[in-house]
Amino acid sequence: MTSIQPWDLPTHSAATAHLQHPSFQPFRLQNLINGQTTPSPSPTLESINPQTGQVFAHIPNSTAEEVSQAVTAAETAFKSWSTTPATQRSQYLQRIADGIEAQRELFAVWESIDQGKTLARARIEIDRAISNFRYFATFILHEETAARWTETNILTYEHRSPKGVFALISPWNLPLYLLSWKIAPCLAFGCAAVAKPSELTSLSAYLLGKIAQDANLPPGVLNVVYGAGNPTGSALVRHPRVKGVSFTGGTVTGRQIRRDTAGDIGKHLSLELGGKNPTIVFDDVDVEKAVATAAAAAFENQGEICLCGSRIYIQKTLWEKFVPRFIAYVQEKYTLGETVGAVISLPHYRKIRSYISLAAQDPATVFHLGSVPDETPQDGYWIAPTILTVAEDSVLMKDEIFGPVVTLSPFETEDEVVRRANDSEYGLAAILLTRDGARMRRVGEQLQAGLVWVNCWLVRELGTPFGGMKASGIGREGGEYSRGVFTGVRTVHVPAF
């Protein structure tokens, strides 16, 4: 049994049977450094299946020395990779996309087991990861630059070149999708990467490393090190030869990264952080469509998406009609084990439970759906969709809970709801539901959010800027914006004679 690897188990039934076999031993993941899987002498961390609570893998908690080895390999590879023609870089990325696509079900099965999400949700995210590689593989074949003439007949033009080695750190909620969102543009624009997935969800990165090897990606172009924020992540972002950091994760960690890199002025930071996103429902909506959109924005991936709308504001004239339909729809469409997965870990389960318990202790709270989960979960970390009305000053209206918990609040006027929606330290996303075309712009352009969806949610065109305002981060990624992250621009001035 111990010689079997995750890539030998491409179906859910095969993977489950293997994990349940009496002689099963947890997989042991290895870092990918300079094109080779490398055993680590560091202590290991446990990777747990959130749906069962079973330890199914051990991952290295990589040391600063191991991180430095990966950075050195990336730095060496960068010398040739940065001058590799775009057509060749594109072909490598397409081969990686082909490899993931050929193993789509394998990736989905292990992402579901590793993260707790449903298999159906995992399949969607694998497809999005494939799209990330294909998009940037073709983007670099059609780049443009700007040229201008001065009054003195001197030609000026913008020239871009890759910055160097990047630290790419991704979160646990959308493991492959968000890792590929960083790796694909980094490699496409000629940089070399040291990637660190979340220590809670490392299987997708492990499988991706094998795909990169099978695609014959030159050694050192993509390195993957595993471990916790301390020591691994900290050593990576602070490394003096790392030229930039692309990070997606919590705001607390984002602040720490800024502190860790404050002395290195030239190190580029792109930080996509937390959110406490509002969904605003006006009384002119198509109610059935609005209910479906608000529910999806609240409970997809069990609410563990930074873009989820967890504060739902409903115009008071629509309240009596909207709320019962919303509750009934959630009860019908979002059920544990079928369309709602387990939350990521026991500590996260307890964090979410603590907020629900706190709400239950407040006499002002109304439980529309759900109850306080058991203090000690049995057979996995399952929390049912929970819908609450709480006091406006409740911490549940302020803190990012990051789980299947949403609040419902009535409002009367546009000005009021814009003020309340913006009353947050975060500014990542917002959902605006209305059929009034003028209101779409009038309200949409006032919301303090990097992404505003009108009558839809989680729609992405990969060239549009992705990122947040306020405590939700700095920088934008996507298309030209990703080129700005991974390349440096200089202006060359050439006289006519």
C-alpha positions, 0 to 999 in steps of 0.5 A, a space after each residue: 500500500 505505501 508505494 501507491 501515490 495519489 496519482 495512482 488513484 484517479 477516481 473517487 471510489 479508488 481513492 476512498 477505498 485506498 484511504 479506508 484500507 486497514 493497511 493505509 499509511 499516509 502519503 509523504 509529500 516531497 518538495 519540488 526543487 530544481 525539477 526533482 522531488 526532494 526528501 525533506 529532513 524537516 519535521 512534517 505536518 499532518 494533512 487531514 481530510 475535513 470530511 472524515 477527520 482522517 490524516 491522509 498525508 504528511 507534508 514537510 514543514 520546510 526550513 529556511 535552508 530548503 527555501 534558500 535551495 529552491 530560490 537558488 534553483 529558481 535564480 539559476 533557471 531564470 537566466 535562461 527562462 527569462 530569455 526563452 521566446 514567448 512562443 516556447 514559454 507558451 508551449 510549456 504552459 499549454 502542455 501543463 494545461 493539457 496535463 491537468 485536463 487529461 487528469 481532470 478527475 484525478 485533480 478534482 478527487 484529491 482537491 475534494 478530499 484535501 479541502 472538504 469541498 464537494 466533488 462537483 465544486 472541485 471539478 469547476 475549479 480544476 476547469 478554471 485552473 486549466 483556463 488560467 494556464 491557457 489564457 496566459 499561454 496565449 496572452 503573451 503571444 499578442 502583447 503590445 507596448 506604447 511608443 511616443 515621439 517627443 517634440 525634439 523628434 526622439 522616439 520613446 518606447 516602453 520596454 518590459 522585462 521579467 523581474 526575477 524570482 517570485 514567491 507565490 503563496 496561495 490559500 487553502 480554499 481554492 487550492 489549484 485555481 488560485 495557485 495556477 492564477 499565480 504560476 501561469 502569469 509568473 512563468 508566462 512573463 518569464 519569471 521563475 517561481 517558488 510556490 508555497 501552497 497552504 499547509 492545509 491543502 498541498 495535494 493539488 500542488 503536489 500533483 501539479 509538480 508532477 504535471 510540470 515534470 511530465 511537461 519537461 518544464 526546465 528544472 528550477 523554473 517552478 519550485 514547490 516548497 511545503 510548510 506553514 507560514 512560520 518558518 516556510 512562508 516567512 523565510 520565502 517572502 523575506 529572502 533577499 533574492 526574491 524579487 516579488 511576492 504574490 500572496 492570496 490569504 488572510 489580512 493578518 498574514 498580509 500585514 505580516 508580509 508587509 512588515 517582513 518586506 518593509 526594508 526591501 523597497 524594490 520587492 514588489 507586493 501583490 496582496 489579495 486579502 480578506 473580505 466581508 462582502 455585501 449583497 444588496 437586494 433592491 425591491 425591483 428585482 426578479 425575486 427568484 433570480 435574486 434569491 438564487 444569486 444571493 444564495 450562491 454568493 453566500 454558500 458556494 464552497 460552504 462560504 469559504 470563498 473570499 468573494 462570498 457575500 456574507 452580509 445580505 441587505 434587503 430593501 424593507 419593502 421586499 423583506 417579507 417576500 424575499 426572506 422566506 423564499 431565500 430560506 426555502 431555497 437554501 434549505 432545498 439547494 444547499 445540503 450537507 454532504 451533497 452541495 455543501 462540503 465540510 469546512 477546512 479544519 478543526 480550528 476553523 470549525 471551532 472559529 465558525 462555531 464560536 461566532 454562531 454561539 456568540 450570536 445565540 447568546 444575544 437576545 437580539 439575534 434571529 435564527 432564520 436557519 441553522 443552530 449552534 453546531 456541536 462543540 466536538 464534531 463527529 466524523 468530519 467538520 460539518 457546519 450546516 448553512 446558517 442564516 441570521 439577523 443580528 444587531 448592526 454592531 455585532 461582530 458577525 457584521 464586522 469579522 470575516 467568518 469565512 464559512 456557511 454563515 450569512 446575516 440578513 438586514 433590512 434597509 430603506 434608502 440607497 444612501 443608507 445601504 451604500 453607507 452600511 455596505 461601505 462600513 467595513 475595513 474590507 473592500 474586496 467585492 460586492 453584489 448589487 441586485 436591481 433591475 434599475 439601469 441607472 441604479 446599477 451605475 449610481 450605486 455600483 460606482 459608490 461601493 468601496 470594492 475592487 469587484 462589483 457584480 450586478 445581477 450575477 456573481 463570480 463572473 470572471 474575464 481573466 483580463 480584468 483587474 482582480 484585487 481589493 480596496 482598504 484591508 482587502 489588499 494592494 495591487 491587481 492581477 489579471 491580463 495586463 495587470 499581471 504583466 505589471 506584477 511580474 515585469 519591470 518597465 523602462 522607457 528607452 529614448 532613441 534619437 532620430 539621428 
